[in-house]
Amino acid sequence: MRFFLISLTFFLHFSGNLQADSWQQAKLDKKAELDLLWFTSRPFVQENTKQELIGVEYELIETFREYLQEKHSIELKLNWIKDKSFSDVITNISTSSKLNRLGVSAFSITEERRQQVKFTNSYLPDISVLVSSQGIPIIRDLEQVNELMNGLVAVTIKGTTYEKHLLQMKEELQMNYEIIYIDSDENLLDHISKSDHKFGFIDLPIYLIWLKNGRDLTRQNFFTVRGIGYGFIMPQSSDWDIPFNEFLVDEDYKAKISRIISKYLGNELYQFIDNAYDREQLGTYILTKEKEIQLALIKNANLKLEEEKTYKRILLLGIGVVLLFLVIIMYFFYNNQRTTKLIITQKDQIELQQKDIRQKNEQLMNRNAQLLALNEDKNNLVNILAHDLRSPLNNILGLSGIMVNESQNLNEEQKDYLDKIGVTANRMNHMISKILNPQNLDGNNKEILKEEVKVSQLINDLVSRYTPAATNKDIEIQLKRSNENLILETDHMLLFLVLENLLSNAIKFSTSDTIVSLNVDKKDDQVIFKVSDQGPGFTEEDKQLVFQRFQKLSAEPTGNESSTGLGLSIVKKYVKDLGGKVWLESEEGQGSSFFVSLPI
């Protein structure tokens, strides 16, 4: 009994020495209450649009409550009390007799403030930078300080380290500038950016977030201040720094603290600030980050432009679709109205309409019979035309044959001319048979012969035929081929007509003392013919029209030759019939090259 009384007396004496709102008492009671005095300091503690508290320090305190519950089984109640200003928070904490009061407003740890309040350990490095309006030049050395900054206006908040840095800089460098003060909840960077002659100190994280959001300010690299760090404040006699410092270094909570800071600063900026503090070339390190952020902003801006263009295209497409549906709906509505009226007004005229339909059917049948007769007349006319064209050609072939048989008195050149007359007449006879065939004219039955064509022989015949025309205009024809034994399975006549059109056009539009070249090359499973000239070339407008029928282009024949505007359209049709491709490469004033690609 005596031992119990002594123990009880000792316990009551010990408990009496503990203050009710201390950390030691909280460990005994397993519950505690903290009054948190705060004032707006973005992004550390602030209210959102729903009047809810958010920010780095708000979430750190909430996580601290979880820590006490988990590690010490202490239930912590938090009372958030908004103060009048940043300075009032410091004043009210320093004069408070309550040990359970904490100041929350991104306080920089300084020796001067340690004389007034107690700080927790730092949870984030403290680096302040000097920023100025966009129009103020960057100061390169101390000689430019008075020249550029005297007469400017400094902006700061009363009782902050920003004010301290400005006053210290003004005194040490003997500068002459006005200092104006703004309310604690106002945005200091907004004031500076909206003017062209203001400057002030700001925390590096806040400046980098500002920069990352695409806002413009000039950082004066010459004035960068390293602080001790950011911490929470409490009365000098408080012992709540003990659990909070333990919380900051607890291995289970370090990752949570990093995630909270990264949430508001961005993981990249948080890592940068955490690594920047111990850098010797701090200004250069910050400058590198600024450039990196600017490049990222440019890249994001370009991506946004592309997204906006895409959205505009989608919007225009959507509007087009909606308008199309509206037109269709209006059409059907109008059509329905019209049909209804017609049904109502024409109900008694059905018999008359049926009679009219029968009459129209008879007219259509008569019209169809007339068209069939006209088509028959056309075919007869084509047959007559083919017959009449063949008669003089047969005479030419017969006479050239007689002359060949009696060619003993002719020289080699004359014999060559006779051969060419015969070959040309035969070719024309084949052309008449193919082109003026009524089935081909109808457009549905295209007779394409598949025969072995010796490419070397074909182009030799072609060049031989057009050499006289080229010689008359002092034009040289150059022939190049990569394979003498190249053989194509294609329609000989159509291929000859294609190359003939291209070669004759090249000669027709070339001036004297120029070169027209015909190249033949094999590439993979394709044979590529290339006809090039040194003529006037094609304008961009001409290139759009070159393969269309009856097109007169800007270039004119150089020897008063005629031009119908049909040749290249025929080339395109025949190449398509042969299963190939034709294209043009040309620049105005630098000649042109036509390519024909055919499968082997």
ZAMARGU-4260 file (C-alpha; in steps of 0.2 Angstrom, whole numbers, plus 5000, padded with zeros to 4 digits):
<rodrens>
0) 5000/5000/5000 | 5014/5012/5004 | 5023/5008/4988 | 5007/5011/4978 | 5005/5029/4987
5) 5023/5033/4983 | 5021/5028/4965 | 5005/5038/4963 | 5013/5053/4971 | 5028/5052/4959
10) 5016/5049/4944 | 5006/5064/4948 | 5021/5075/4951 | 5029/5069/4934 | 5012/5072/4925
15) 5011/5090/4933 | 5027/5094/4925 | 5021/5089/4908 | 5011/5103/4898 | 4994/5097/4891
20) 4998/5102/4873 | 5016/5095/4872 | 5022/5080/4862 | 5027/5071/4878 | 5009/5073/4885
25) 5002/5067/4868 | 5013/5051/4869 | 5005/5047/4886 | 4987/5052/4881 | 4988/5044/4864
30) 4979/5058/4857 | 4983/5076/4853 | 4977/5092/4844 | 4987/5104/4833 | 4982/5122/4829
35) 4989/5126/4811 | 4991/5144/4807 | 4992/5147/4789 | 4992/5160/4775 | 4991/5157/4756
40) 5008/5152/4748 | 5006/5144/4732 | 5009/5129/4729 | 5013/5125/4747 | 4996/5129/4755
45) 4980/5137/4747 | 4962/5135/4744 | 4955/5128/4728 | 4939/5133/4720 | 4928/5123/4732
50) 4937/5132/4747 | 4946/5116/4751 | 4964/5116/4757 | 4977/5109/4745 | 4996/5111/4743
55) 5013/5103/4748 | 5012/5108/4766 | 4994/5103/4768 | 4997/5086/4762 | 5013/5084/4772
60) 5003/5088/4788 | 4990/5076/4784 | 5003/5062/4781 | 5011/5067/4797 | 4994/5063/4806
65) 4995/5046/4797 | 5013/5043/4803 | 5008/5047/4821 | 4993/5035/4820 | 5004/5021/4813
70) 5020/5023/4822 | 5014/5029/4839 | 4996/5025/4839 | 4992/5043/4843 | 4976/5051/4836
75) 4979/5068/4830 | 4966/5082/4827 | 4971/5096/4816 | 4963/5113/4817 | 4967/5124/4802
80) 4967/5142/4806 | 4969/5155/4792 | 4979/5170/4798 | 4978/5188/4792 | 4995/5188/4783
85) 5012/5179/4781 | 5020/5191/4794 | 5005/5188/4806 | 5008/5169/4806 | 5026/5172/4812
90) 5021/5184/4825 | 5007/5174/4832 | 5018/5158/4833 | 5033/5167/4841 | 5021/5175/4855
95) 5010/5160/4858 | 5011/5151/4874 | 5003/5136/4866 | 5015/5122/4862 | 5004/5114/4850
100) 5004/5128/4837 | 5012/5126/4821 | 5015/5139/4807 | 5012/5133/4789 | 5016/5144/4775
105) 5032/5139/4766 | 5044/5147/4779 | 5062/5149/4774 | 5074/5144/4788 | 5085/5159/4793
110) 5096/5162/4808 | 5086/5178/4812 | 5069/5169/4812 | 5077/5155/4824 | 5078/5169/4837
115) 5059/5171/4836 | 5053/5153/4833 | 5058/5135/4832 | 5059/5126/4815 | 5057/5108/4810
120) 5071/5101/4799 | 5070/5106/4781 | 5059/5096/4769 | 5065/5105/4753 | 5080/5115/4748
125) 5078/5134/4749 | 5085/5143/4734 | 5079/5161/4729 | 5081/5169/4712 | 5080/5187/4707
130) 5068/5190/4692 | 5063/5205/4683 | 5051/5211/4670 | 5053/5204/4652 | 5060/5221/4645
135) 5074/5223/4658 | 5091/5216/4651 | 5101/5203/4660 | 5115/5209/4671 | 5131/5202/4666
140) 5143/5209/4680 | 5143/5221/4695 | 5147/5236/4684 | 5130/5235/4676 | 5120/5234/4692
145) 5119/5253/4696 | 5117/5257/4677 | 5103/5245/4674 | 5093/5243/4691 | 5094/5261/4698
150) 5077/5269/4695 | 5068/5252/4694 | 5055/5247/4707 | 5057/5231/4718 | 5041/5221/4723
155) 5041/5211/4739 | 5030/5205/4753 | 5033/5211/4771 | 5042/5200/4783 | 5048/5188/4770
160) 5066/5182/4765 | 5062/5191/4749 | 5061/5208/4758 | 5077/5203/4767 | 5087/5199/4751
165) 5081/5215/4743 | 5086/5226/4758 | 5103/5217/4759 | 5107/5219/4741 | 5102/5238/4741
170) 5114/5241/4756 | 5128/5230/4750 | 5128/5237/4732 | 5123/5254/4737 | 5109/5254/4725
175) 5095/5267/4723 | 5078/5259/4720 | 5060/5260/4727 | 5053/5245/4736 | 5034/5242/4736
180) 5025/5230/4746 | 5010/5219/4741 | 4998/5208/4752 | 5004/5191/4756 | 4990/5182/4746
185) 4994/5192/4730 | 5005/5184/4716 | 5022/5193/4716 | 5026/5186/4699 | 5010/5193/4692
190) 5015/5211/4698 | 5032/5209/4690 | 5026/5202/4673 | 5013/5215/4671 | 5026/5229/4671
195) 5042/5233/4661 | 5052/5241/4676 | 5050/5229/4691 | 5060/5216/4699 | 5060/5205/4715
200) 5066/5189/4724 | 5055/5173/4722 | 5058/5155/4727 | 5066/5144/4713 | 5052/5131/4713
205) 5038/5145/4711 | 5049/5153/4697 | 5051/5136/4688 | 5033/5132/4689 | 5029/5149/4682
210) 5041/5146/4668 | 5034/5129/4664 | 5017/5136/4662 | 5023/5146/4648 | 5024/5163/4657
215) 5038/5176/4653 | 5050/5184/4665 | 5069/5187/4665 | 5080/5179/4679 | 5095/5189/4684
220) 5108/5175/4685 | 5120/5186/4695 | 5108/5186/4710 | 5104/5168/4716 | 5103/5165/4735
225) 5105/5148/4744 | 5095/5147/4760 | 5094/5133/4773 | 5078/5126/4767 | 5059/5126/4770
230) 5052/5120/4787 | 5037/5122/4799 | 5038/5134/4813 | 5032/5133/4831 | 5035/5142/4848
235) 5053/5141/4855 | 5047/5130/4870 | 5037/5117/4859 | 5044/5099/4857 | 5033/5095/4842
240) 5049/5097/4831 | 5054/5079/4838 | 5041/5069/4830 | 5040/5079/4814 | 5059/5078/4812
245) 5058/5059/4815 | 5043/5059/4802 | 5054/5067/4789 | 5068/5054/4790 | 5057/5039/4792
250) 5061/5026/4779 | 5043/5021/4777 | 5037/5039/4773 | 5052/5046/4763 | 5044/5040/4747
255) 5027/5047/4752 | 5035/5064/4756 | 5043/5064/4739 | 5027/5059/4730 | 5018/5074/4738
260) 5031/5087/4733 | 5032/5079/4716 | 5013/5080/4714 | 5014/5099/4715 | 5031/5104/4708
265) 5032/5089/4696 | 5044/5075/4698 | 5057/5083/4686 | 5057/5100/4695 | 5058/5092/4712
270) 5073/5081/4707 | 5081/5096/4699 | 5079/5107/4715 | 5084/5093/4726 | 5100/5091/4716
275) 5103/5109/4713 | 5107/5115/4731 | 5125/5108/4732 | 5130/5113/4714 | 5145/5125/4713
280) 5139/5132/4697 | 5121/5135/4703 | 5117/5149/4690 | 5123/5139/4676 | 5113/5123/4682
285) 5097/5134/4683 | 5101/5141/4666 | 5102/5124/4658 | 5085/5119/4666 | 5077/5135/4660
290) 5083/5131/4642 | 5076/5113/4644 | 5059/5120/4650 | 5059/5132/4635 | 5063/5118/4623
295) 5049/5107/4631 | 5037/5122/4629 | 5041/5124/4611 | 5038/5106/4608 | 5022/5106/4617
300) 5016/5122/4608 | 5020/5113/4592 | 5010/5098/4597 | 4996/5109/4603 | 4996/5117/4586
305) 4995/5100/4577 | 4981/5095/4589 | 4972/5111/4586 | 4973/5108/4567 | 4967/5090/4570
310) 4953/5096/4580 | 4948/5110/4567 | 4949/5097/4554 | 4937/5085/4564 | 4926/5100/4568
315) 4925/5105/4550 | 4922/5087/4545 | 4908/5086/4559 | 4900/5102/4553 | 4901/5095/4535
320) 4893/5079/4540 | 4879/5088/4550 | 4876/5100/4536 | 4875/5085/4524 | 4863/5076/4535
325) 4853/5092/4536 | 4852/5094/4518 | 4847/5076/4516 | 4834/5078/4529 | 4827/5094/4521
330) 4828/5085/4504 | 4817/5070/4511 | 4806/5082/4520 | 4803/5093/4504 | 4802/5077/4494
335) 4789/5070/4506 | 4779/5086/4505 | 4780/5087/4487 | 4775/5068/4485 | 4760/5070/4497
340) 4754/5085/4487 | 4756/5076/4470 | 4747/5061/4477 | 4733/5072/4483 | 4732/5083/4467
345) 4735/5068/4455 | 4724/5055/4462 | 4711/5057/4448 | 4724/5058/4435 | 4732/5041/4437
350) 4725/5034/4421 | 4731/5049/4411 | 4749/5047/4418 | 4748/5028/4413 | 4744/5033/4396
355) 4758/5046/4396 | 4770/5033/4402 | 4765/5021/4388 | 4768/5035/4375 | 4785/5038/4383
360) 4789/5020/4382 | 4785/5019/4364 | 4796/5035/4361 | 4810/5027/4370 | 4809/5011/4360
365) 4808/5022/4344 | 4823/5032/4350 | 4833/5016/4355 | 4829/5009/4337 | 4836/5025/4330
370) 4852/5024/4340 | 4854/5006/4335 | 4853/5011/4317 | 4865/5026/4320 | 4877/5014/4328
375) 4876/5002/4313 | 4878/5017/4301 | 4894/5021/4311 | 4901/5004/4310 | 4897/5004/4291
380) 4906/5021/4290 | 4921/5014/4299 | 4922/4999/4288 | 4921/5010/4273 | 4934/5022/4280
385) 4946/5007/4284 | 4943/5000/4266 | 4946/5017/4258 | 4962/5020/4268 | 4968/5002/4264
390) 4966/5005/4246 | 4980/5018/4243 | 4990/5009/4256 | 4989/4993/4246 | 4994/5002/4231
395) 5009/5009/4240 | 5014/4992/4246 | 5012/4985/4229 | 5022/4998/4220 | 5036/4997/4233
400) 5036/4978/4231 | 5038/4980/4212 | 5052/4993/4215 | 5061/4981/4227 | 5060/4967/4214
405) 5067/4978/4201 | 5080/4986/4213 | 5096/4980/4203 | 5098/4998/4197 | 5096/5006/4214
410) 5109/5011/4226 | 5109/5006/4244 | 5102/5022/4251 | 5087/5021/4238 | 5084/5002/4243
415) 5084/5008/4261 | 5071/5021/4258 | 5060/5008/4249 | 5061/4996/4264 | 5056/5010/4275
420) 5041/5015/4264 | 5036/4996/4265 | 5038/4995/4283 | 5029/5011/4286 | 5015/5007/4275
425) 5013/4990/4283 | 5013/4998/4301 | 4999/5010/4295 | 4989/4996/4288 | 4990/4987/4305
430) 4986/5003/4314 | 4970/5005/4303 | 4965/4987/4307 | 4967/4990/4326 | 4961/5007/4329
435) 4947/5007/4316 | 4940/4990/4322 | 4922/4994/4327 | 4924/4983/4343 | 4938/4993/4349
440) 4929/5009/4345 | 4915/5003/4356 | 4928/5004/4370 | 4924/4987/4378 | 4934/4974/4368
445) 4952/4980/4367 | 4962/4968/4357 | 4980/4968/4365 | 4992/4956/4357 | 5005/4947/4367
450) 5020/4945/4356 | 5039/4944/4358 | 5046/4962/4355 | 5065/4964/4352 | 5067/4980/4361
455) 5084/4984/4352 | 5076/4982/4335 | 5060/4992/4339 | 5070/5007/4345 | 5082/5006/4331
460) 5068/5007/4319 | 5060/5021/4329 | 5077/5031/4329 | 5080/5027/4310 | 5063/5034/4306
465) 5065/5050/4315 | 5083/5054/4312 | 5079/5064/4295 | 5067/5075/4305 | 5079/5078/4319
470) 5093/5081/4306 | 5083/5094/4297 | 5082/5104/4314 | 5100/5101/4318 | 5095/5090/4333
475) 5105/5075/4338 | 5097/5059/4344 | 5106/5049/4357 | 5102/5031/4360 | 5107/5022/4376
480) 5102/5004/4381 | 5109/4993/4395 | 5104/4976/4387 | 5105/4972/4368 | 5095/4956/4370
485) 5080/4963/4380 | 5064/4955/4375 | 5046/4961/4380 | 5030/4951/4379 | 5018/4965/4373
490) 5009/4973/4359 | 5022/4979/4346 | 5012/4991/4337 | 5005/5000/4353 | 5022/5001/4361
495) 5029/5008/4345 | 5015/5021/4344 | 5019/5026/4362 | 5037/5029/4359 | 5034/5037/4342
500) 5023/5050/4350 | 5035/5054/4364 | 5050/5055/4352 | 5041/5065/4339 | 5035/5077/4353
505) 5053/5079/4359 | 5060/5083/4342 | 5044/5095/4338 | 5047/5105/4354 | 5066/5106/4354
510) 5077/5120/4346 | 5092/5118/4335 | 5109/5112/4342 | 5101/5102/4356 | 5100/5083/4360
515) 5086/5071/4361 | 5090/5055/4370 | 5081/5038/4371 | 5086/5027/4385 | 5081/5009/4389
520) 5085/5001/4406 | 5079/4986/4415 | 5075/4987/4434 | 5069/4972/4443 | 5054/4966/4433
525) 5051/4982/4424 | 5058/4989/4407 | 5059/5008/4408 | 5060/5019/4393 | 5065/5037/4395
530) 5063/5050/4382 | 5072/5067/4386 | 5074/5083/4378 | 5082/5100/4381 | 5066/5110/4376
535) 5057/5123/4386 | 5050/5111/4399 | 5033/5112/4407 | 5025/5124/4419 | 5017/5118/4435
540) 5000/5122/4427 | 5005/5112/4411 | 5010/5097/4421 | 4992/5096/4427 | 4985/5096/4409
545) 4998/5086/4400 | 4990/5069/4398 | 4972/5076/4395 | 4964/5077/4378 | 4964/5092/4366
550) 4975/5102/4378 | 4985/5116/4370 | 5000/5120/4382 | 5011/5135/4384 | 5025/5128/4374
555) 5025/5130/4355 | 5033/5118/4341 | 5050/5126/4336 | 5048/5122/4317 | 5030/5127/4314
560) 5024/5109/4316 | 5006/5106/4319 | 5000/5100/4336 | 4982/5093/4340 | 4984/5091/4359
565) 4980/5072/4357 | 4997/5064/4357 | 5000/5062/4375 | 4982/5057/4380 | 4984/5043/4367
570) 5001/5038/4375 | 4993/5037/4392 | 4978/5027/4386 | 4990/5014/4376 | 5002/5013/4391
575) 4987/5009/4402 | 4981/4996/4390 | 4998/4988/4390 | 4998/4987/4409 | 5011/5000/4412
580) 5014/5017/4419 | 5019/5034/4411 | 5025/5049/4420 | 5034/5066/4417 | 5048/5074/4426
585) 5051/5092/4421 | 5056/5110/4427 | 5052/5125/4417 | 5066/5131/4406 | 5076/5115/4409
590) 5069/5102/4397 | 5058/5087/4401 | 5059/5068/4403 | 5045/5056/4399 | 5046/5039/4407
595) 5036/5023/4402 | 5037/5008/4413 | 5031/4991/4407 | 5031/4974/4415 | 5043/4961/4407
</rodrens>
